[in-house]
Amino acid sequence: MNSKIVVIGSCNIDLQCFTPRLPRPGETLHGTEFRKGFGGKGANQCVAAAKLGSSTAMIARLGNDSFGQEFHRALKDNKINTDYVLMTDGVSSGLALITVAQNGIAIVNAAPAVTNPDPLVFRLSDIFCVNESEAEVLTGMAVQSVDEAKVAVGLLLDKGCKQGAGDMFVGGLAFYLAYYPQLPMREIVKRSCEVATVSVQNYGTQTSFPTKDDLPTELFL
C-alpha cells in the first residue's frame, strides 16, 4: 500500500428524511424529501482528504449487501484504495437513520461555560455561540487573538458543532500534515478550519465536502 494517508474506521449509509419539524412521540408526519448518502467517521475523513487531492486508502468492513456494494463503488469513485475494505457475507452494512427538521435551528449560547459539557451539546447545535472567555473554558486554550480564535473554533468544530465539519476538519488536517509538513501546526489548523467552514454551508455529509478545485488556491501554496 503506497497511500500517503490510511484511515481505519467506519462506513455507514446515511438515510436522511426531511420533515417540516421533528415528530412528537407516536406522531406520523409527511416527509418532504429523502436522500441517501455515505457517511461514517472513518470514511468521511478519508473522503475529505481524498477530495483535497491526497492519495488515500481505507481499512474497513462492509456487509456484502446492496448498500455495501454501493459504498464500495463510492469509495472507488473518490479514488480511494479499497484493497483492504472487506465485504462480508451474511451481515448488514452500517446504517444511520437521520431526520432533518426544516423549521428550526438550534442555537446554543454557551454561558456560563463549563469545562466538561455533555458532547451532545456540541453535536446537536446548529449555531454555537461563545465569547473569548467561554471558548477558553471549553477548549482549554488561550483565546486572545484572531489566530487563536480560529484555532479554538477548529477545536469546537471537531467536537461536533455542525454536521460534517469535524470530519472535514480532521480530513484536512491529515491532508496538510501529509503533504505540507513544512507548515507550522498553527497554519495547518488554520487551513483545515477554512476547509471545514466551506463544508458546513452545504447539505449532506460527504457530499458537502469541497474538492481542491472548490477552494482558494492560496490554501495549497
N, C-alpha and C positions, 0 to 999 in steps of 0.2 A: 504494500500500500504506500503510494508516494504522495498522498494528500498532505497539504500543509496543516489542515485542521481536521481533527477526527472527533466526532461527537458521539457519546454513548448516552442514550436516553429514550424517551417515549415517543410513540407515533399514535395520534388519535384522530379519528374522523370527527369533525365538528358539524353537528346538525343544528342549524340556527333557525329558530322560528321568531318572526317579528309580530308583535301584538300591540294594540293601542296602549295597553297597560298590563301590568302583571296580574294574573288571575287571583282571585281570593280562593281559599281552600274549598274544593268541590265545584268551583265555577268553570264553565266552558266558555271560551272566547273564540271569535273568528280571528284566524291569523291573516295578516296582510301580505306576507312574503315568506318564502322558505329558501334557505341557502345551505348548500353542503360545501364544506371546506376541509382543509387539512390543518391539523394542529399537533399539540404535544410539545412539552417544553424542549425536549432534545431536538426534535425535528424542526421546530420553529427557529431555534438558534442556528442550526445547521443551514437551513434555507436562507436565513438572514445573512449569514456570512457568504454563502454562495452567490446571492444576488449582488453583493458588493464586489464580486469578482474573485473570490477565494477558491482555491482547489480544496474541496471538502469530501469527507467520507462519513457515512452514518453506520453505527453499530446498533442494531435494534432487532426486535422480533415482531412480526405481524402474523395475524391469522391468515390462512390461505383461503380467504373468502373474497367476495366481490369488493368489499371495502379495502381489504389488504392489498389486493391486486391493483386497485386504483391508486392507492397511496404509493405503492412501489413505482408505478409509472410516473407519478407526480415527482417523486424524488429524482428519477432519471431525467425528467423534463427540466429540472433545475440543475442538471449537470453534476449531480451528487453521486459519488461512488457508492453503489449499493451491494458490493460483493459480500458484505457482512450483515446485510439485512435478511434475516432468516424468515422464510414463510413456513408456518406450522399448520399441518392438517388438524381438523377436529376442534379448533378453538376459534373464538370470535376476535376480530381486531378491536382495539380500544375505541370507544365512542364517548363523545362529550355532547350532552343534550343541553342546548343553550337557548333560553328565552330572552329576547331583547325587547324591552318595553320602549315604545316610541314616545311616551309622554314623560319624560321626566329625567331629569338629570340629577344625580346625587352629588350635592356639593357638601364637602366636609371642611369646616373651619376648625383646624386642629389646635384649639385654645380652650383650656390650658393644655399644653403638650405634656405627654408622659413618656418615659423612657422606653417602655416595652408595651406598646398598644397591641391589641388583637390584630393579627395580619389581615383579617377581613376588612378592617378599617381602610386599608390601602386599596385592596383589590376591588372593593365594592363602590369606590368613589369615582365619579367622572371628573370632578374638579376638586383638587386637594389644595386647600389654601393654608399657607404658613408664612409667617414673617421670619426674619433672620434668627431671632432667639428660639422660636419654635422649631425651625429647621435644625438648629444646633442640637436641641434635645433629642429630636427624632433620629438624627444621623450620627451623633457623637463627634461631629467635626465642627471646627470654627467656620462661621459664615460672616465674613467681614469685608468681602469684596465681590465684584461681579463674577470673577472667575471661580471663587469659592462657592458662590451661589449656584453656578452652573453645575459644579461637581455635586453639590448637595441635591439638586434637582435630579441628577442622574441616579443618585442613590435611592431617592424616593421612587423614581420610576421603576427601578429594579426591584422594589418591594411590591410592585404590582399595581401602582396607580395607572389607570387607563389600560384597557386590554391591548396586548401586543407590544407595548413599549418596553417592558422589561426584557422580553426575548430579543427584540430588535437591538436593544442596548447591548446585551451580552454577545449577540452575534457580531455586532460592530466592534465590540471590544476585542473579541477573538481575532477578527479580521485585521485590525490595526496592530495588535501585538505580533501577529504572524508576518505581516507584510511591511510594517513600518516600525520595526523595533527600535529604530534610532530616535523616534519621537519621545519626548518626556511623557510620563504617565498622565500628567495633567492634560496635555494636549490630546492624548489618546482618549481619555474620558470625555473631554470636551467634544471631540468629533463624534464619538459614539452617541452622546446626548443629542447632537444635531440630527444625526440619522434617525434616532428614535422619535424625535419631535415630528419628523415627516410622517412616520408610520401611524401615529395616533390621529392623524387628520383623515384617515381613510377607514372604510368598513373592513371587517374581517380580521383574520389573524395573518396567515402567510400572504394572503392577497393584499394586505396593507403594507407589506414590506417594500421599500423602494429598491430599485436597481441602481447600479453605478450611474447609468445614463440619466436617472431622475434627480441626481444630486449635484450640487455645485462642484465644479472641477477643483476648486481650492481644497476640498476635503481629501483629495488624492494626490496632492503635491508634497 
